[in-house]
Amino acid sequence: MIQVTALLERGEVEIQGRMPWSSNGTFLVTVGGGGEEAAAIYKPRRLERPLWDFPGGLDRREVAAYLLSRALGWELVPETVLRDDAPLGPGSLQRFVDADFSQHYFTLLEQPRHRPALMRMAVFDLLANNADRKGGHCLVDGDDHLWGIDHGLCFHPAPKLRTVIWDFAGEEIPGDCLDDVAAADLEELGKVLTAPEHAALVARARALVRRRAFPEPRSEFPYPWPLV
């Protein structure tokens, strides 16, 4: 069986339709090759909506989020690659998660078995400096595995954290999470992040290991909009 990343990197991409309620151009596609086929989410770079507080390159930051998840040893972000030869030009391809879309952060938080995974997601967002963790960006698949999606607004060098996950504020970060952060090799992310973005990520990782606790909200606008 072809690995998902290899299929995303080399398979033929066919657009099935545009995803609803997306502020940027986002498409459901199928990627096929070698007798295999997978559904994926395609975000072409040229259909990004310009933002005053974020530079272009949402697609490369989607890939950086996957690389960060992999460096931590956490299966938190679906496989994501950059493709230069996609139908609408260069952009990111991410494996589509067949999720229960009635579930989101606020419903998952009510289920104690998801608490460890949600705490990992909170740690991930601190590292990635996620400026847009909405409740609907937390998905659970048919195997009851938690996934995070939509990471284009991450990795800014300046503090930008906006998230719905503040329920752990003030609590100690689990030791195994801190161990994973301390051991993570973040060098590969320098291939897709700018030098200031990468340096800020490394600094956040070091500070998180020293602090050892989830922070309290500090900015004037700590929540994204809409919340879900």
N, C-alpha and C positions, 0 to 999 in steps of 0.2 A: 504493500500500500504506500502511495506517495505521501510524504510528509506534508502537512498543511503549509508550512512556510515555503517549501519548494514549489508547491502548486501555486501559491500566491505570487511567487517571484517569476514563474515562467509560464503559467497557464494562460490560455486564451480568455480574455475578459469580454463578457457580453452584458450590456446594461439591460436590466429588467424594468427599472422604473425609478423615479425620484422618491426619496423618503419624505414623508409629510412632516411638517412642523420644524424643519431644519432651517436655521438662519443662513447657513452656507450651503452651497451645492453638495448634496449628499445623495448617493445612489446605491440601490441594491443591485448587485451584479452576480453573475455566476462565473466561476473560474474553472476552466476545464483543461485536462491534459492527461495523457497516459491512461485513458479509461477511467479517470477519476474526475469528480466535479464537486465543488464546494460553493456555498453562498458566501458573499463578502460584502462589506461596506466600502464604497469607493468615494474618496473625497478629493476631487481635482483641485489643484492649486489655483488655477485661474478663476475658479468660481468662489473663492474666499471673499467674504465681505470685509472690506478694510475696517480696522479698529484703531481708535486713537491711542489706546494704551498698550497695544500689542503689535509687534511687527508681523509681517507676513511669514508664512511657513507653518501654518497649522498642521500640514501633513507631516512635516519632519518631526514635530513635537508629538504627534500621535505615535510615530515610530519610537521616539525616545522613551515614551511612557512604557511601551512594550519591553524595550531593552532594560529599563529600570526594574520592571517587574521580574524579568529573567535574572538580572544581576542579584536581586534579593533572594532568588529561589522561590518566589511566590507566583503561583499561577493565578494572577489577578487581572492581567490585561490580555485579551485574545491576541493571537499571532497577528503581527502587523508589519507590512513591508512598504517600501517606496517603489513605485513603478513609473518609469519614464515613458513607456509605450502604451499606456492605457488609452481607452477610446477618446477621452476628452483632455488628453495631455497628462503631464506628470502629476502624481498625487499618491495618496496612501490607500492601501488595501488592507482591510482588517477582517479576519474571519467573523462571519455573522454568528451571533449567539442566539440560538433558538430558545428564548427565555419565556418565563411566565410573566407577561407584561402587565399583569394586574398587581405584581409585586414591585416594591421600590424600597428605598432606605427606611421610610417610616413604618412600613409593614414588616420589613425584615427585622428591625430593631425590637419588635415585640416578640420575636422568636429567639429564646436564649441560645439555641444551637448556632445561630449566626453571629453571635457577639464576637467571638475570636476573629472571624474573617472581617467583620466591620471595623474592629480595632486595627487590624493590619491595613485596611483601606485608609483609615485615618492617618496612620503613620506614612503610608505611601503618599497621601496628599500633602502632608507636611514636607516631605522630601521634594516632591515635584512642584511645590508651590502652586497647587491647583487653584485657579481662579474661578472655577465653574463646576464644582461638585454638586449637581442637583440630585434630588432623591431618585429621579428616573434614570440616573447614570449608574445605579447599582442594580445589577441583574442577577437572577438566580436561574440556572438551567435545569433541565430534567433530571440531572444527577445531584441536585441540591447544592451545586457549586456556585459560589459568588464570583461575579465578574464586574470590573469597572470599565466603562467606556467613555468616549468623548473627552479626550485629553489634549485637544488643540490649544487650550488656554492654560498651559502649564509652563514651568521652567523660566519664567521671567526673572531677570537678575534682581529686580526690586520686589519687596514683599507684596504679594497679591492674593493671599489666601482668602478665598470665599467658598464656603462649604456648608452643607447642612449637617455635617458630622461634628457637632460640638457636645454631644452627650457624654463624652469621655473627658472633657476638660478638667484638669486638675488631678486626674488619676495617673498612677504610674504606668508607663508603657511596659507591656510584658517583656520579660527578660529575653525570650527567644527572638522577639522582634528586634530588640536592640542588638543582639548578637548577629542577626542577619544584616542589619544596617552596617555594623562595624566591619563585617567580613566582605561586604559587597565590593566588587571591582567595577568602578564606574568609568573606567577608561574608554570603553567602547562607545559610551554616550557622546564622547567628544567628536565622533564622526558625524553626528547629526545635529548637535547643539552648537551654537556659537561659543567662542571662548569665554565671554562673560557669563553666558547661561550655564556652561559647564562648571566654571569656577564657583558660581553661586550654589550650584547643586552640591558640590563637594563640601563647601562650607556649611551648608544646612545639615548634611549628614553628620559632620563632626559635632556640630552644636547639639543636634538631637541626642547623640550618644552621651554627651556631657549632661544635658538637661534631664533626661530620663523620665520626663512626664509630659503629658499632653498639655498644650498651652490653653489659656483662656482667650476668648476673642479679644483682639487688640485694636482692630481697625474700626472706622466709623461704619463701614458696610461689610460685616463679616459673612453675610449670607448672599447666595446668588439669587437671581430672579429670572424666571419663577422658581419656586422651591422644588417643584417636581417637573 
